[in-house]
Amino acid sequence: MHLKIQCEYVGTKFAGFQTQKGQRTVQAELEKAISHYFATPVKVVGSGRTDAGVHAVGQIVSCLCPREDVKIYQFLLGVNSYLPSDISVTAAEILPKFNARSDAKAKTYIYKCYISPTRHPARDLDHWQLYKPVDVERLRAQAAVLVGQHDFTAFCAEVGDKSPIRTIYSLDIQTPQPDEIWFVIRGNGFLHNMVRIIVGTLIDGRAIAPVLNSRDRRQAGKTAPAKGLTLYNVEY
């Protein structure tokens, strides 16, 4: 039996999701808490590796369930009692077979910006501050170019041995407040820093089609700060 676990965290003080020697990570904190609860070592698999400073409200992890008599309510209370205040397990279920990474079909990230000449501490935690107004309609027109299946090499910090081909199902530019811009992006998977480079390139005002076709990271814009990015949902 496998546990499917949803967790939420503020990424500010984490060195990312994946375990790294000598660093504080989400995976390490989860494994420590779940192992403590079951009184046996437990390893978890995450749906993806969020970078240092990136937040999540819908990260999914999985692990082998050490016991079959687990009561979910008690599990949630117990594990959360062992977790620090910037991370929480919010839901769980027991499944015959489940792998958070390989079973994922789509993910939704939201990148948040606010526009102000002065810093707003409450929003600064999970927003990128923009000092000048942005042409939202132009953003929408350029963002539409990215929807579909493409080679996203130009929007990746490092491709490595992974295929740069990804599919973006939707990229919506929302303005929930007059001084806020949210980039809501849903796709089948994302390359290293892909969402942040897309946002940075759009905010820079660059034409997307030439950058996309160049397959050259140097043609894209800056990488937007990690703090504005949140993993919102993983679909299975």
N, C-alpha and C positions, 0 to 999 in steps of 0.2 A: 504494500500500500504506500501511497505517496501523499504528502501534504502540499497543497497549493496555498500559498500565503501571500496576502497583499500587505504591503508596508508603505509607510509614509515617513519622509524625513526632510529635515532642513539641511541642505548640503554644505552650508557655510564652513563648518568646522571639520568636514570630512575630506580625506584625500581621494575621494571617489568611491565607487561601489566596491570594486574588486580588491581583495586582500593584497596588501603590500607590506613587506617586512618593515617594521619600525614605524608604520603609518597608521593613523586612525581611519578605518574604513567601515562602510555600512555592512559589508559581508562579514567582516570579523566580529562586529558587535552582534549581528543576528546569530551567527554560529555560537558565540559565547553564551548568549541568553537562552537559545533553544537547547543547547547541550546541557546547560545548567538545569533547565526545566525537566528534561528527560533523564538527567543524571547519566548521560552517555554521550560520547562525541558525535556530533551531527555536522555534516557538510551541506551547504545550500548552493543551489544554482540560480542565478538571477536571469531575468528576461533580457537584460542588457547591462552594459557597464557605463553607468553615468560617470561623467568626469568630476574632478574635484570642484566643489562649489555648486554643482547642479543639484536641484531639489527633485523630490518625487512625492506625488500623492497616490500614484497607482502602480508603483513598482511591484512586480510579481516574482516570488522566489519559490523554489520547490526543494523538497528533500525526502529521503526515505523516512517513513513514519516508524519510529522505534516500537510503538505500541498500537494495537488495534482498538483498544478501549478508550481512545482519546475523546474527551468531551470538549468541543470547540470553545465554548464559553470559558471553561476553566483554563484551557490552553492560552487563550488570548490574555486573560487576566494574569496568568502565571508568567508568561514570557515578557509581557510589558513591565512587570514588576522588576525584571532584571535588565531592562533596557534604559539607556540614558534619555534625558528629556527631549532630545532633538531627533528621536527615532521612535516609531511605534508600529506594532503589528495591528492592522485594522480589520482584517477578515481572514478566514481560513476555511478550508474544506478538505476532506479526505477523498482521494480518488484512487481507483485501481492502478492507474498508470498516468504519470504526468511529468513533463519536463518543461520548466518555465522558459528555457531558451529555445529549444528546437520545436516546440509546439506553437510558438507565437506566430500569429498570422498578420498582425498589424499593430502599430504603436502610434499614439498621439502625444506630441509634445506641444507645449505652449511657451512661447517666448514673449515676455512682457516688457514694455518700455513705458516710461512716463516722460512728459515734456515739461520742463521747468528750468528757469535760469538758476534756481536755488535747489539744494538737495532736500529731499523729504525722507527723513530717517525711517519712518514706518514702511514706506514703499521701497526704499533703497535695498531692503533685504532681499527681495526677489524681483526687482525691476532694474532695467538699464536706464539711467537718466540720459535723456536727449535734451540739449540746451535750446534747440530751435525747432519750430514747427516743420513737419514733413508732409509732402504731397501724398496723401493716402491713396488717391485714385491712381497715381502713377505707381505706387507700391503694388496695388492690386493688379494692374496691367502687367507689370514685370513678373510678379509672383506666378501668374497664370502660365508663363512660359515653362515653369519647372514641373507642372503637373504632368504625370505620365511616366513612362519608363525611359530613363536616360542613363548615360555614363556620367557620373557625378565626380569624376576625378578632380575637376577644378574646385570642387567644394569639399575637399577632404584634406585633413592635415597630413595624413599618411595612409596610402592605400595598402601597402604591404602585399601579401599574397591573396588578399580578398578581392573578389570581383567588385569593380566600381559601379556595376549596374544595379540601380535601385528604382523602385516605383513609388512615386508620390501620388496618393489618391486624391488629396485635397490640400490646398494651402490658402487658408482664409485670413484676411486682414480685418481684424475687428477693432472697434473703438468703443469699449464699454463705458468710458468716460471721455469728455471732450479733450482731456490732456493725456489720454492713454492710447497706446497702440499694442494690440496683441497679435502675434503671428501664430495661428493654430495650424499645425502641420501633421498630417496623418499619412503614414507610408508603411511599406512592408518591411522596412529596415533602414538603418541610417549608418553612414560611415563616420569615422572619427571626426568629431567637431562639425559634422555636416550641417546641422541645423544652425549652429552659431555662425558659421561662415556664410550661409545663405542670408541670414538676418543682417549680418555686417555688410554684405555686398548690396543688399536692397537699400539699407539705410545710407550707404555711400552714394546712392543714386546712379549706380552703373547699369548699363543695358545688360540684361541677363543672357540673351541668346548668344552673343559673341563669347561671353565668358564660358557658358556651358559648352559650346562647340570647341573651344580652345583646348579643353581637357588639361589646363595649366593652372595650378593653384595660384601662381603669381598674377594671373589676370583678374582674380576675384578680390573682393574687399577684405577688410580686417575681420578677425574673429571676434564676434560680439562677446562681452563678458559672460562668464559661466553663471553668475548669480541670477540672470534674467530667465534662465531656462528651467522648466519643470516637466518631468515625465508625468503625464496625466492619466494615461490609460494604455493597457495592453490587451489586445483581443486574441481569443483562441478559438 
